[in-house]
Amino acid sequence: MPSTVFTGFAMSFFSQKTAAVFISHLYTTIIFYNGKNMPYSDLPFRALSVLHTSRYLFNKYGFHNVGVDRIIESTKIPKATFYNYFHSKERLIERSLTFQKDGLKHEVISIIHTQKELTLVEKLRKIYFLHADLEGLYHLPFKAIFEIAKTHPKAYQTVVEYRNWFINEIYKLLLTTNPNALKPDAHMFLFVIDGAMVQLLDPSKPDERERLLDYFLVSFSL
């Protein structure tokens, strides 16, 4: 079971809903650190603090507006310690996006393969709102699409890999009830999610997530 230290740590950074996801895959996700494969839960506390502080700052201010100096000031660690943990800002961005990616995969797999009582529409709805949420795990990868493709291409590949994986999973899910489903249908579902995120980021626009989802479901005859 997660320790009270990690639980308190998660709650200090995330909403209750997101913190639950964080705790779940903190204990199962493996990363490469200091030449070894280890779960996030085995990382030194200061490394975890840097990782999650940076994710918060990247989410709020953008990748280009948050430098190493700001991160080490926020986490109150020596610069040498930061570089010992992450080696570069790009490596930190990559680790941050990997964390988000793994959390999203964990949730999507659970919805598709574990929650067997759900209908196809119910599964799509849950997956949609898992992503179309400014407080959720998808916000940072979505932000990366517009901000780091050229400046941090290696880290950006983490986002590309997730999107390709996601499209394949949605395509396979659609095929379970419609053998005539096409790969572009899954692409459209991701496009609708991205459209919902764009609208959410504009405070002058109403929340039209339901309308966008209904548009997809109707076009797919669901």
MOWOHU-V562435 format. One record per helix or strand of 3 or more residues. SS is the DSSP state (alpha for helix, beta for strand). FROM is the first residue (numbers start at 1). TO is the last residue. If there is no record, write none. Layout:
BEGIN
SS:FROM:TO + SS:FROM:TO
END
This chain:
BEGIN
alpha:4:13 + alpha:16:26 + beta:30:33 + beta:36:39 + alpha:40:42 + alpha:45:61 + alpha:68:75 + alpha:79:86 + alpha:89:114 + alpha:120:131 + alpha:138:147 + alpha:153:175 + alpha:183:200 + alpha:209:219
END
